[in-house]
Amino acid sequence: EYRIEQDGQSRSLGRHQFAILYLLARNPGRTFSKEQLYSHVWDELTPINVDETIRYHIGEIRKALRELTGQDGIETVWGIGYKFRNVEA
């Protein structure tokens, strides 16, 4: 099970969502393109629906982070991708 926790509360994430969040959180401030996120998380030779897939998973991660912290923690860098910013408790 893949869970994120804060102040005694926790939320479950899917395997891919957890892997994306882990990658972003381990590299705060670094911007990853959708293609980079996809290639780090999925082991497929031919990417399928990269834009839709990453947008969906980022949305689910943001929802879980907002439930725990009141902030989503992931910033969209328009035209480039996404980056993690520290969430203040």
The 8 nearest C-alpha neighbors of each residue, nearest first, counted from 0:
[[1, 2, 11, 12, 14, 13, 17, 3],
 [2, 0, 12, 11, 17, 14, 13, 3],
 [3, 1, 11, 10, 12, 0, 9, 4],
 [2, 4, 9, 10, 11, 1, 5, 12],
 [5, 3, 9, 8, 2, 10, 7, 6],
 [4, 6, 8, 7, 9, 67, 3, 68],
 [7, 5, 8, 4, 9, 67, 88, 68],
 [6, 8, 5, 4, 9, 67, 3, 10],
 [9, 7, 5, 6, 4, 67, 10, 3],
 [10, 8, 4, 3, 5, 2, 7, 11],
 [11, 9, 2, 3, 63, 4, 12, 8],
 [12, 10, 2, 1, 3, 13, 9, 0],
 [13, 11, 1, 17, 2, 16, 14, 10],
 [12, 14, 16, 15, 17, 1, 11, 0],
 [13, 15, 17, 16, 18, 1, 12, 0],
 [16, 14, 18, 17, 13, 19, 40, 56],
 [17, 15, 13, 19, 18, 14, 56, 12],
 [16, 18, 20, 14, 15, 19, 12, 21],
 [19, 17, 15, 21, 16, 20, 22, 14],
 [20, 18, 16, 22, 21, 17, 15, 23],
 [21, 19, 17, 23, 22, 18, 24, 16],
 [20, 22, 18, 24, 19, 23, 17, 25],
 [23, 21, 19, 25, 20, 24, 18, 26],
 [22, 24, 20, 26, 83, 25, 21, 82],
 [25, 23, 21, 26, 27, 22, 83, 20],
 [26, 24, 22, 23, 21, 27, 20, 83],
 [25, 27, 23, 24, 29, 28, 22, 83],
 [28, 26, 83, 24, 29, 84, 25, 23],
 [27, 29, 82, 83, 84, 26, 30, 23],
 [30, 28, 27, 26, 82, 31, 83, 23],
 [29, 31, 82, 81, 80, 28, 32, 76],
 [32, 30, 80, 81, 35, 36, 82, 29],
 [31, 33, 80, 35, 34, 79, 36, 81],
 [34, 32, 36, 35, 80, 37, 53, 50],
 [33, 35, 37, 32, 36, 38, 49, 31],
 [36, 34, 32, 38, 37, 33, 31, 39],
 [37, 35, 33, 39, 34, 38, 31, 40],
 [36, 38, 34, 40, 35, 39, 41, 33],
 [37, 39, 35, 36, 40, 41, 34, 42],
 [40, 38, 36, 37, 41, 35, 42, 19],
 [39, 41, 37, 38, 18, 36, 15, 42],
 [42, 40, 43, 38, 37, 39, 15, 46],
 [43, 41, 44, 40, 38, 39, 37, 46],
 [44, 42, 45, 41, 46, 38, 47, 37],
 [43, 45, 46, 42, 41, 38, 47, 37],
 [44, 46, 43, 47, 42, 38, 41, 48],
 [47, 45, 43, 49, 44, 48, 37, 38],
 [46, 48, 49, 45, 52, 43, 50, 51],
 [49, 47, 51, 50, 52, 46, 53, 37],
 [48, 50, 52, 47, 51, 53, 46, 34],
 [51, 49, 53, 52, 48, 54, 33, 34],
 [52, 50, 54, 48, 53, 49, 55, 56],
 [51, 53, 49, 55, 54, 50, 48, 56],
 [52, 54, 56, 55, 50, 51, 57, 49],
 [55, 53, 51, 57, 52, 56, 50, 58],
 [56, 54, 58, 52, 53, 57, 51, 59],
 [55, 57, 59, 53, 58, 54, 16, 60],
 [56, 58, 60, 54, 59, 55, 53, 61],
 [59, 57, 61, 55, 56, 60, 54, 62],
 [58, 60, 62, 56, 61, 57, 63, 55],
 [61, 59, 57, 63, 62, 58, 64, 56],
 [62, 60, 71, 64, 58, 59, 63, 65],
 [61, 63, 59, 65, 60, 64, 58, 66],
 [64, 62, 66, 60, 61, 65, 10, 59],
 [63, 65, 71, 61, 67, 66, 62, 68],
 [66, 64, 69, 70, 71, 62, 68, 67],
 [67, 65, 63, 64, 68, 69, 62, 70],
 [68, 66, 64, 65, 69, 5, 63, 8],
 [69, 67, 65, 70, 64, 66, 88, 86],
 [68, 70, 65, 66, 67, 71, 64, 88],
 [71, 69, 65, 68, 72, 64, 86, 61],
 [70, 72, 61, 65, 64, 73, 62, 69],
 [73, 71, 84, 86, 70, 83, 85, 74],
 [74, 72, 83, 71, 82, 84, 81, 75],
 [73, 75, 82, 81, 83, 76, 72, 84],
 [74, 76, 81, 77, 80, 73, 82, 79],
 [75, 77, 80, 81, 79, 74, 78, 82],
 [78, 76, 79, 75, 80, 81, 74, 32],
 [77, 79, 76, 80, 75, 32, 81, 33],
 [80, 78, 77, 76, 32, 81, 31, 30],
 [81, 79, 32, 76, 31, 33, 75, 30],
 [82, 80, 75, 30, 31, 76, 74, 32],
 [83, 81, 30, 74, 29, 73, 28, 23],
 [84, 82, 73, 27, 23, 24, 72, 28],
 [85, 83, 72, 27, 73, 28, 86, 82],
 [84, 86, 72, 87, 83, 27, 24, 73],
 [85, 87, 72, 84, 88, 70, 68, 71],
 [88, 86, 85, 68, 70, 72, 69, 84],
 [87, 68, 86, 69, 5, 70, 6, 67]]
